[in-house]
Amino acid sequence: MHGEKTMSLKQKKILSYALIFGAIPLTVIFGTQLLGARKYVFLCFAVTVLCLAAFFVSVEHGERTTVVGTVLVAVMTALSVVGRFAFSYVPFFKPVTAFVIIAGVYLGAQYGFLCGALSALVSNFIFGQGAWTPFQMFAWGMIGFFSGVLSKQLIKSKLFLYLFGAFSGVAYSLFLDTWTAIYVDGTFVFSRYLTLIASAVPVTAVYIVSNVIFLILLFKPIGRRLSRITKKYGLYE
């Protein structure tokens, strides 16, 4: 009986990873090319459904812990949205990535992924939805996911945490440049992509600096509170 349950958990995990690393990126990239920029509403809806499916498939806690985890994701998403709005007057200098990393570290990979994806979707109701939204959802979602995977190392080493924050800024910029390349040419042209990467260096530098600064300011105080809650409810062990 126990073996069957373990096998079932493994299958759910495999399905969740297949959605995160397979279905979602394929939908984002090929959906943009096949449907075009004008069909972004359908694309955003499809990516949102896949993100939620990947999350709920992987959740295997009791009802109480699931509710607590979902509430904490909602709170962290709200904080990232408010933070993005509060710093809207400073171009590209935003705390969203820091909040997503913190969510991933203290809530787990799947919770971090959902927080990242929803942060992009919800905040763009303020800043404007478009064909770039699914790319932002996936980019921030993956940052949250790998924050959960590397949580022990990120908590243990401040240097590794800040380097991860800096790398996240680079990775986010590189992936968003993919969307720009597709938008400009209607398809992905590698030479155009390299040109965009070079022209985006100043923006990427701001991403790096802002991520590190906000992690220095927010990681410890918010992390301490999340740690107490997750330990109390056995959410993330």
KAWOZI-V885622 format. One record per backbone hydrogen bond with DSSP energy under -0.5 kcal/mol. NH is the residue of the N-H (numbers start at 1). CO is the residue of the C=O. If there is no record, write none. Layout:
NH_CO, NH_CO
This chain:
5_1, 6_2, 7_3, 8_4, 9_5, 10_6, 11_7, 12_8, 13_9, 14_10, 15_11, 16_12, 17_13, 18_14, 19_15, 20_16, 21_17, 22_18, 23_18, 24_19, 26_22, 27_23, 28_24, 29_25, 30_26, 31_26, 31_27, 32_28, 33_29, 34_30, 35_31, 36_32, 39_36, 40_37, 43_39, 44_40, 45_41, 46_42, 47_43, 48_44, 49_45, 50_46, 51_47, 52_48, 53_49, 54_50, 55_51, 56_52, 57_53, 58_54, 59_55, 66_62, 67_63, 68_64, 69_65, 70_66, 71_67, 72_68, 73_69, 74_70, 75_71, 76_72, 77_73, 78_74, 79_75, 80_76, 81_77, 82_78, 83_79, 84_80, 85_81, 86_82, 87_83, 88_85, 90_87, 91_89, 93_90, 94_92, 99_95, 100_96, 101_97, 102_98, 103_99, 104_100, 105_101, 106_102, 107_103, 108_103, 108_104, 112_108, 113_109, 114_110, 115_111, 116_112, 117_113, 118_114, 119_115, 120_116, 121_117, 122_118, 123_119, 124_120, 125_122, 126_123, 127_123, 128_124, 133_130, 136_132, 137_133, 138_134, 139_135, 140_136, 141_137, 142_138, 143_139, 144_140, 145_141, 146_142, 147_143, 148_144, 149_145, 150_146, 151_148, 154_150, 155_151, 156_152, 157_153, 158_156, 161_157, 162_158, 163_159, 164_160, 165_161, 166_162, 167_163, 168_164, 169_165, 170_166, 171_167, 172_168, 173_169, 174_170, 175_171, 176_172, 177_173, 178_174, 178_175, 179_175, 180_176, 181_177, 182_178, 183_179, 184_180, 185_181, 186_182, 189_187, 190_188, 193_189, 194_190, 195_191, 196_192, 197_193, 198_194, 199_195, 200_196, 201_198, 204_200, 205_201, 206_202, 207_203, 208_204, 209_205, 210_206, 211_207, 212_208, 213_209, 214_210, 215_211, 216_212, 217_213, 218_214, 219_215, 222_218, 223_218, 223_219, 224_220, 225_221, 226_222, 227_223, 228_224, 229_225, 230_226, 231_227, 232_228, 233_229, 234_230, 235_230
